[in-house]
Amino acid sequence: MPRRRVSMDDIARHVGLSRTTVSFVINGRTDMNISEESRKRVWDAVRDLGYRPDAGARSLAARRTDLIGVVTDITTSPFGGGIVQGAQDAAWRQGKLLLIVGTDGDPGVEAAAVDMLLERRVEGMIYATLAHREVAVPKAMTEVPTVLVHCFDGALPHVLPDEAEGGRTGTRRLIDAGHRRIGLINLDPAVPAAVGRRAGYERALAEAGIPVDPRLIVSGDATATSGFERAAELLDLDDPPTGLFCCTDRMAMGAYDAVRERGLRVPQDIGVVGYDNQEIIAAYLRPPLTTVALPFDEMGAAAVAMLTDPDGPGAGRTIGCPLVERASV
């Protein structure tokens, strides 16, 4: 049979003090004339009897719950889970608790999740996506402060990766290694990540005085198969690139196979840089892949910081995408 919850009345009877006195001690009131000896007796009883405060009652009294809701399509995928981890760590440091609902991107589940989180009086919400994209959030989400992570809707505050600077960083690494003909294996040209990464690639080339050759820019669907096929196209040109900047690590994995199929070596003959820093791929390719990291942990932490800022979340932030140096350049 479940043990009955210890109450303040139980503490008061145990120590022979009034419930009011016990309440003042437990709630940290220092403006009351309570002796140190009485305070010690109360705290000893709290420990010995296993008293725990009622979070619901305390939140009603304080008019806050210290709860932040997270609605996300990042569920079982290990890639992108850093958003939740970063948010959770930042929330914990501030005495906040996350209520996390995985939705698999189902709009009906999202709407129901938002309603349930609001019923639990969350103080704010984070809406996070695995892919960098434009979204339409449930209307009820705007009833509390909300920050979008890795996505945007043109109205709510957001935290996004600096895709253009990441594209520049990856391309610059190849340029610094002496490459002048650099192929870009990009994502679907219509997606925000592809737009930013190409802009960064072209900026890095311009800064180095290297003309953009449209024949060296191809697009794929973010898979290893697509990376293999697009890399093969580039390597079979009459004047092939000596460096490949692949806009996902999965594409880079496929590019490795295309390089080897032609009797070439990474990095001796072809330098390769990836994007995302999917550890399960990048660290275990041979040679290990130099890549640009998506700052998932930092984006999650930034969202919590924005929600808990006394001045409000502001309009939005971009987070830098650092280079993770390994051995493919």
N, C-alpha and C positions, 0 to 999 in steps of 0.2 A: 504494500500500500504506500502511495507517495507520502513523503514527509510533509507535515504542515509547514507553511512558510512562517518564519520567525518575524514577528511584528515589533514595532516600537513599544507597544504595550507590554510585550514579553520582556523586552530589555528593561523597561521601567520597573516591572515587578521583580526582576532578577537583582537589580542594584538598589532597590528601595528609594527611587527618585520618581518625580512626576514625569508623565509622558512629555509634557512641555519642555522640561529640562533636557530630557533625552533628545528631543527633536532639535533643540538649539545646539546641542553638542554635535550631533551627526551632520547638521546642515552648516556647521562652521561658524556659527554666530559667536563673535568675540566681544560684542557690546553688552553681554549679559553678565551678571555677577555670579559666575559659577566657578567654584574652586577647582584648582588643578587636580586635586584628589578625586573630585566627582567626575571630572572629564576622563581621567584615567580609568575609573571604574566602568564608565559607559563604553569606552573603546575596548577594554578587556572583555566585556560582555558581548560586544559586537563580534569580536574574534571567536570567543568561546562558543557562542550560540549559533554562529554562521548566519548572521543577519545580512540581508542584501536590500538596498533601497528599492522602492517601486519606481522603475523608470517612467512608467506611464503617468503616475501621480506627480512625479517630480517635473516632467515635461509640461504638464498642465499648469503647475504652479509657476514655472519659469517662462511659460509661453514659448518654449522651444523644445525640439526633440533631439537635436544633434544627429539627425538622420539625413543622408543624401541618397537619392534614388539614382540608379544607373540603368538605363535602357540601352541594350546593345545587341547587334547581330553577331558579335564575337562570342561564340559559345565553346565548341570543342576544339577549334583551331588553335594550335600553339602560337601561330603567327598573329600578332596583334594583341595577344593577351596582356602584353605589357601595359596597355592603356588601363586596364582594370587594376593591375598590380600597382602601377604608379599612383593611381587615384586612391587606392586602398591605403597605401603607405602614408600618403600625404594626409588623408582624412584621419587616420589613427593618431598621427602626431598632434592633431588639433582636437583630439577627443571626439571625433565624429565617427559614425558608423555608416558603411555603405549597405544599401539594400539593392541587390543586383538581379536584374531580370534579363535572361537571354531570350531573344525573340526569333532568331533565324530570319530576320527581315520581314516577318509576316505583319502587315499593317493592322490586322485585327488583334493579334497578340500585343502589338505595341500599344494600341489604344486601351486595351484592358489593363495592361501593366501600368500605364500612366494613371488610370483611375484608382487602381489599388494602392499605388504609392502615395497619391494625394490623400487617400483615406487614412493612411498611416502618418499623415502630417509631415512628410519630408520637407526640409527647409529649402531644398534646391534639387535640381536634376542635371544629370549628365547624359547626353545622347551620343553614343559612340558607334562608329562603323569600321569594318575591316578595310574597306576600300575608300579612297579619297574621292568623294562624290557629292553632288547636290542632293539634298533630301527634302522631304515634306514631313514634318513632325506632327504628331497628334495635337490638335488645337488646345486641348486641356493642359498640355505641358507648359504653356505660357502663364499658367496661374501662379507659378513660383519661379524664382530665378533659374534660368537654364543655360547651360553651355554645351555647344556642339563640339565634338572631338573627331577629327579626321573627316569632317564633313561640314557643309554649310547650307544655309537656306536664304541668304541675303538679308535676314532680319535679326536673328538671334546671335549673341556673341559666340565666337568659335575659336578653336585652337587647331591650327593646321601646320603640317610640315612645310618648310621652305623648299619646295620642290625645285625651283629655279636655281637656288644656291647649291642644292644637292647635285643638280645636273652639271653645274659649273665645276664643282669640287671633283666629281668623278672624271670629267673630261680633262681637267687641269692635271690630275695625277698622271694620265697618259702622256700629256704634252710635256710635263716635267721629266718624264722618262725618255724623251727624245722622239716620240711618235708625232708624225705630221699628217699621216692619213689615218683618220680615226673613224671607224664605222659606228653609227648609232643604231642599235636594235631597240626600237621604242615600242610602247604600248599603243593601243588604239588611239589614233590622233585626236579623237574627240574627248577623251577623258581628261580631267584636270591635271592628273599626274603627268600624263604624256606632254601636255602643253607646257607645263613648267619645266620638265626635264629637258625637252628640246630647246627651250629658250636658254637654259643654262649652258647646254652643249654649244649652241651657236655663239653665246657670249664669250665662253672660254676660247673658242677658236678665233673670234674677232680680236680679243685681247692679245693673242699670240701672233696676230698677223697671218692667220691661216684662212684661206677662202673656204666657204662652205660648199661642198660638192654634193648636190642633191642625190647623186647615185650612191652615196655612202649612208643615206638615211632610209631605213626600212622599218616596217611596223609589223608587230605580231600580236599574239593573244596571251602573253605572260606565261606560257608553258615551256617546258624543256623541249618538246617537239617543235614548237614554233621557233625557239631560239636556235635549234639545230638547222632548221630550214632557212631562216633568214641569214644566219652566219654563213651557211653554204653559199647562198647567193652572193654575198659580199666577197668571200674568199675566192670565188670563181671568176671575179672580174679580171679584165686584162691588167688592171693596175689595182690590186687588192689592198685593203687597209692592213696596217701592221698592228693596229690596236682596235679593240672592240669595247664599246661602252654599252652594256646590256642593262635595260631598265627594270629587270627583275633578276634575282639570283637564279630562279628556275631557268630563265632564258640563257643565263651565263652557263649553267650546267649543260644545256643542249649545245651551246657554242663550243664548249670544250670538246665534245664528241666530233663536231664538224672539223675542228682544228686537227684532232688526232687522225681522223679519216683521211686527211690530206698529207699525212706524214710530217706534220708540223708539231711544234712543242709550245706549251704555255709555261713560262713567259719568254723563253729564249727566242721564239720566232714571232709569236703573237701575244701581245699584252691584253689582258681581259680585266675589266672592272664591272662589278655587278651593282645592284641597287636593292635595298630592303634590309640586308643583314639577317637573312633567315639562318640562324645559327646552325640548324640541323643540316643545311645545305652548304653554306659558305665555309664553315670551319672544317668540313670533312671531304670537300673536293680535293683532288690531288693535281696540282698544288692547291693549298687553301686559297680561297677567293678573296681578293681585295674588293671591298664593296662600300657603298654609301648606306649608312644606317638610317632607317626611319625611326624617329625618336619617340616610340610609343610610351615608354615609362614617363618621359618628361612631359608629353602631352597630357597624360592622365593627371599627373601632379599639378600641372598648370591649371587644368580645369577646376580642381578643388581649390587652388589658391584664388582663382577668380571668383568662385562662388562664396568664399569665406572672407573676401576683401570687404571691409566695412564701407568702402566707397562704392561698392557694386562691381559687377564683373567687367564693365567696360565693353568696348566694341569687339575686340578679338586680338589674338596673338599668333605669330608664326614662330616655330621652333626650328633651329638649325638642324641639318642632316649631316652628321660628321662622317669623315672617312674612317673606315676600319681597315687598317693596313694588314695584309697577310703576305701572300707570296706569288700573286698572279701577274704582277707588273714588273 
